[in-house]
Amino acid sequence: EVQLVESGGGLVKPGGSLRLSCAASGFTLSNAWMSWVRQAPGKGLEWVGRIRSKTDGGTTDYAAPVKGRFTISRDDSKNTLYLQLNSLKTEDTALYYCTTATVFAYAFDIWGQGTMVTVSS
Amino acid sequence: DIVMTQTPLSLSVTPGQPASISCKSSQSLLHSDGKTYLYWYLQKPGQSPQLLIYAVSSRFSGVPDRFSGSGSGTDFTLKISRVEAEDVGVYYCMQGIHLPFTFGPGTKVDIK
């Protein structure tokens, strides 16, 4: 079964850091361009950023609100994607999903269950 | 950034009746490769989003044929021919032509 499982969320103080993980199973992460999407409580979906496959350069792109504070990385040997969150703000409080597209470019058809990040003093 | 707008923002539908959601983008989603990068997702209560439609009108595997997508350029529509109880949730359109990818605000569909 194709699956993405996020972990690493929790409660952190403003200015703090957290690293989220997304473990893939049932498919080879190394071939995939992966994205993170977040959803603040009771709000809509917001794309956070993406990482290309290593064969396509492994480079990253970020949404403006997180650029310079968040970093996406991947360890294909562990079939795992990461999101490093630094300098966290209260507005970063959200459920963070990892996702990928397997059928059509950027049509995200595989989603994890999400991991909750709460930034509060 | 491309702004995605959806109307209506909420919809209450009688089972068996049709429903329609409009999505408009602030820029054309037609790429020079001839493809249009517009998608529809459904987020059922308490669940992760799920892909319904990609490239305006292609149904994703397993999506019932009562769901259909149409449109071009900047104006798009998702139609449900006969709403069923399992269709409740929030529907989002999303554009994938320009970074950052952006979602519409969502349309909440419930059953009367």
Contacts between the chains, C-beta under 8 A, distances in Angstrom:
chain1	res1	chain2	res2	distance
A	35	B	101	7.6
A	37	B	49	7.8
A	44	B	90	7.8
A	44	B	92	6.7
A	44	B	103	5.8
A	44	B	104	7.6
A	44	B	105	5.4
A	44	B	106	4.8
A	45	B	41	7.6
A	45	B	43	7.6
A	45	B	49	6.5
A	45	B	92	5.8
A	45	B	94	7.5
A	45	B	103	4.4
A	45	B	106	7.6
A	46	B	103	7.0
A	47	B	100	5.5
A	47	B	101	4.2
A	47	B	102	6.9
A	47	B	103	7.2
A	61	B	99	5.4
A	61	B	100	7.8
A	62	B	100	8.0
A	63	B	100	4.4
A	64	B	1	7.9
A	64	B	100	7.1
A	97	B	48	6.1
A	97	B	49	7.5
A	103	B	54	6.8
A	103	B	60	6.8
A	103	B	61	7.5
A	104	B	54	4.5
A	104	B	55	5.8
A	104	B	58	7.1
A	105	B	35	7.8
A	105	B	37	6.9
A	105	B	96	6.4
A	106	B	37	6.4
A	106	B	39	7.4
A	106	B	96	3.3
A	106	B	101	6.3
A	107	B	39	5.1
A	107	B	51	5.7
A	107	B	54	3.5
A	107	B	55	7.4
A	107	B	60	7.2
A	107	B	96	7.2
A	108	B	39	7.7
A	108	B	41	7.6
A	108	B	49	7.4
A	108	B	51	6.2
A	109	B	51	4.4
A	109	B	54	8.0
A	109	B	60	6.0
A	111	B	48	4.1
A	111	B	49	5.9
A	111	B	50	7.2
A	112	B	48	6.8
A	113	B	48	5.9
A	114	B	48	6.2
